[in-house]
Amino acid sequence: MWINQAFLKTFTPINQKVDVSEVANHIESAELIYVRELLGKLLYDDLTVKINNSTLSPIETELVDIVKQLEAYRAAEIAIPF
């Protein structure tokens, strides 16, 4: 996964009253449904490997930073009904 609970807490309007672990349960879904769909499987897989190996280029880092925010908001959105 590209983000974690700390990222959710820092970069979304989730407040102290929300159990961030409940939202974190939806990170993987948001990543697979929205991020992979947006980027395409090949680019998504390539970036995931580079994230895990800490080998992103500067332009890839910029792209991933933007997409991570999308992923955080989508995870929060998916969690709302629950």
C-alpha positions in Angstrom: 0.0 0.0 0.0 1.2 3.5 -0.8 -0.2 5.2 2.3 -0.7 4.3 6.0 -2.8 5.5 8.9 -0.4 8.3 9.7 -0.8 9.7 6.2 -4.6 9.5 6.5 -4.5 11.5 9.7 -2.1 14.1 8.3 -3.5 14.7 4.9 -7.3 14.3 5.2 -9.8 16.2 7.4 -10.3 13.1 9.6 -10.6 14.5 13.1 -9.8 13.1 16.5 -13.3 11.6 16.9 -12.8 9.2 14.0 -11.0 5.9 14.6 -8.5 6.1 11.7 -8.0 2.4 11.8 -11.6 2.0 10.6 -10.7 4.2 7.6 -7.3 2.4 7.1 -9.2 -0.8 6.4 -10.3 0.8 3.1 -6.8 1.9 1.9 -6.2 -1.2 -0.1 -9.6 -1.0 -1.8 -9.1 2.7 -2.7 -5.7 1.9 -4.1 -6.9 -1.0 -6.3 -10.2 0.6 -7.4 -9.0 4.2 -8.0 -5.2 4.4 -8.2 -4.6 1.3 -10.3 -7.5 2.2 -12.5 -6.2 5.8 -13.0 -2.6 4.9 -13.7 -3.1 1.6 -15.5 -1.8 -1.7 -14.2 1.7 -1.5 -15.8 2.5 2.0 -14.4 0.9 1.1 -11.0 3.0 -2.0 -10.7 6.2 -0.2 -11.8 5.6 2.6 -9.3 4.8 0.1 -6.5 8.0 -1.7 -7.0 10.0 1.6 -7.0 8.2 2.8 -3.9 9.1 -0.5 -2.1 12.7 -0.2 -3.2 13.0 3.5 -2.7 14.1 4.1 -6.3 11.5 6.6 -7.5 12.8 9.4 -9.8 12.0 13.0 -8.9 9.2 13.2 -11.4 7.8 9.8 -10.2 8.0 11.1 -6.6 6.0 14.1 -7.6 3.3 12.0 -9.3 3.2 9.5 -6.4 2.8 12.4 -3.9 -0.2 13.7 -5.8 -1.8 10.2 -6.2 -1.3 9.4 -2.5 -3.5 12.3 -1.5 -6.2 11.0 -3.9 -5.9 7.6 -2.4 -6.3 9.0 1.2 -9.4 10.9 0.3 -10.9 7.9 -1.6 -10.2 5.6 1.4 -12.0 8.1 3.6 -14.9 8.3 1.1 -15.2 4.5 0.9 -15.3 4.3 4.8 -18.1 6.8 5.2 -21.0 4.4 4.9 -19.5 2.1 7.5 
